[in-house]
Amino acid sequence: MSPASLIFLAEPIDPTPSQDCLTNTLCKTVLDATDSVWFAEGSYWILLKPLRVALILLLAVIARWALHRTINRLVRTTTEGSVPTMLRPLRERIPSASLTPEEFVPERRRQRAEAVGSVLRSVVTAFVFGIALLMTLREFSFDLAPLLASAGIAGVALGFGAQSLVKDLIAGLFMLIEDQYGVGDTVDLGEATGVVESVGLRVTTVRDGRGVLWYIRNGEIVRVGNKSQGWALVVVDLPIGFAGTEEANAVLRIAAASVAMDPDLAPEIVEPPEVLGVEQITVDGAVIRTVVKTTAEGQFAVGRELRRRLAEALENSGITARIAAARLYPGRLPQPDSTPGTGQGGAT
């Protein structure tokens, strides 16, 4: 190799900047500041692209923080009592279904608000960072059209494969928003009837009267009978045989009124007991119906005590004995003043 060639290789290579660099503001600024052509021409990828990506991530974090703070404030406001209409329990949105505002349980409202808030926070996080990821890929010149098309196809396939799961989650979310039932409520969900022990977005657990714990998917619940919201109506049907209905009504009214005057049960009674009269006629005689409107929590205690006192009143009045005698001797119609020797056909 000649000495001239060695001298040529030893000299630094400093090509002139391209015309595109001279017309680009960033490239020209970097070139004037560093006097490096390769750094100036690569500044778009070395400086601008990372800055754009960092700005996108920063905006995503700020947006997520702001939305989460709004959701947390909404949850806190709901817990403290100032509740938007959408998040109010159903019995608060229907005044006639409730008694007093004090009967609503703050703990239950807090649990509902936190569950809905947790779902909203998860959705917001996935949405914000999903958009940030797509914008970042676009900065690196990725073609998003095939990616979005593939994601759409995968989403459809996943939707068909996990449609029962999606159905359960959506049903659970609406159940929480509408306050159909909560922990501690006595509900009738079809085959499972009992006390709700836990409520989730996918599964609700119910403990029945025999102690069996039922796990019910929310998407499979087609009807809900809630016995713990608002007030309850205790209905008692008692047979009186062929005794006089006026006599039986008078006896049952006195017994029902004594229940309303009981100091232990009076706070649970919304309206005084009422003897409605003959509900139906059977081969064994008439059936009289008595009803009482109670609170949801006191319906069982009031119902048991009302049945006990009505049964005792019929027994003490002698109506129960006449019913038993009529069933034992179906051809004889016993009366209080009947005398022996009237024959098999009863009084003539």
Rosetta blueprint (number, residue, H / E / L):
1 M L
2 S L
3 P H
4 A H
5 S H
6 L H
7 I H
8 F H
9 L H
10 A H
11 E L
12 P L
13 I L
14 D L
15 P L
16 T L
17 P L
18 S L
19 Q H
20 D H
21 C H
22 L H
23 T H
24 N L
25 T H
26 L H
27 C H
28 K H
29 T H
30 V H
31 L H
32 D H
33 A H
34 T H
35 D L
36 S L
37 V H
38 W H
39 F H
40 A H
41 E H
42 G L
43 S H
44 Y H
45 W H
46 I H
47 L H
48 L H
49 K H
50 P H
51 L H
52 R H
53 V H
54 A H
55 L H
56 I H
57 L H
58 L H
59 L H
60 A H
61 V H
62 I H
63 A H
64 R H
65 W H
66 A H
67 L H
68 H H
69 R H
70 T H
71 I H
72 N H
73 R H
74 L H
75 V H
76 R H
77 T H
78 T H
79 T H
80 E H
81 G L
82 S L
83 V L
84 P L
85 T H
86 M H
87 L H
88 R L
89 P L
90 L H
91 R H
92 E H
93 R H
94 I L
95 P H
96 S H
97 A H
98 S L
99 L L
100 T L
101 P H
102 E H
103 E H
104 F L
105 V L
106 P H
107 E H
108 R H
109 R H
110 R H
111 Q H
112 R H
113 A H
114 E H
115 A H
116 V H
117 G H
118 S H
119 V H
120 L H
121 R H
122 S H
123 V H
124 V H
125 T H
126 A H
127 F H
128 V H
129 F H
130 G H
131 I H
132 A H
133 L H
134 L H
135 M H
136 T H
137 L H
138 R H
139 E H
140 F L
141 S L
142 F L
143 D L
144 L H
145 A H
146 P H
147 L H
148 L H
149 A H
150 S H
151 A H
152 G H
153 I H
154 A H
155 G H
156 V H
157 A H
158 L H
159 G H
160 F H
161 G H
162 A L
163 Q H
164 S H
165 L H
166 V H
167 K H
168 D H
169 L H
170 I H
171 A H
172 G H
173 L H
174 F H
175 M H
176 L H
177 I H
178 E H
179 D L
180 Q L
181 Y L
182 G L
183 V L
184 G L
185 D L
186 T E
187 V E
188 D E
189 L L
190 G L
191 E L
192 A L
193 T E
194 G E
195 V E
196 V E
197 E E
198 S E
199 V E
200 G L
201 L L
202 R L
203 V E
204 T E
205 T E
206 V E
207 R E
208 D E
209 G L
210 R L
211 G L
212 V L
213 L E
214 W E
215 Y E
216 I E
217 R E
218 N H
219 G H
220 E H
221 I L
222 V L
223 R L
224 V L
225 G E
226 N E
227 K L
228 S L
229 Q L
230 G L
231 W E
232 A E
233 L E
234 V E
235 V E
236 V E
237 D E
238 L E
239 P E
240 I E
241 G E
242 F L
243 A L
244 G L
245 T H
246 E H
247 E H
248 A H
249 N H
250 A H
251 V H
252 L H
253 R H
254 I H
255 A H
256 A H
257 A H
258 S H
259 V H
260 A H
261 M L
262 D L
263 P L
264 D L
265 L L
266 A H
267 P H
268 E H
269 I E
270 V E
271 E E
272 P E
273 P E
274 E E
275 V E
276 L E
277 G E
278 V E
279 E E
280 Q E
281 I E
282 T E
283 V L
284 D L
285 G E
286 A E
287 V E
288 I E
289 R E
290 T E
291 V E
292 V E
293 K E
294 T E
295 T E
296 A L
297 E L
298 G L
299 Q H
300 F H
301 A H
302 V H
303 G H
304 R H
305 E H
306 L H
307 R H
308 R H
309 R H
310 L H
311 A H
312 E H
313 A H
314 L H
315 E H
316 N H
317 S L
318 G L
319 I H
320 T H
321 A H
322 R H
323 I H
324 A H
325 A H
326 A H
327 R H
328 L H
329 Y L
330 P L
331 G L
332 R L
333 L L
334 P L
335 Q L
336 P L
337 D L
338 S L
339 T L
340 P L
341 G L
342 T L
343 G L
344 Q L
345 G L
346 G L
347 A L
348 T L
